[in-house]
Amino acid sequence: MDDIVIDARWLEPPEPLERVLATLARRRRDQRVRLLLHREPYPLYDLLRQMGLAYDTQPSPDGTYVILIHPVDDRVS
């Protein structure tokens, strides 16, 4: 399964959040979303939990946060 990648680095709020929510609304249920941001999106985390989704956040050496959004029962690889 291919992840949907959203590169929202350096976009002004609320555009990253709007892009993620629009993508989540149209993705397949088993599809994951990989979000790239220049800061950690704390408000998004609460929304994802409310939507029944899980996420894993990894900071990269270049300062980018990679947030993998997936169904709760999906094993992250």
C-alpha positions, 0 to 999 in steps of 0.5 A: 500500500502506498502512503499518501505524502503531504509536504506541508513544510513552511506552509502557514497555518491553518493550511497544513491542517486543512490539507491533512483533513481533506486528504483523510476525508478522501483516502481509503480506509486502509491507506496511511498519510505521511505528513512532513512539517517543520514543527510538531502539530500538537493540535492535529494529534488531538483531532486524530485521536478523536477521529480514531486514528493513530500517529507516529512522529519521527524528527529528521536530522534536517528539522522536519517532522515526519508524522505517519497517520494510520488506522489504530490497528495498522502495524507501522513499518 
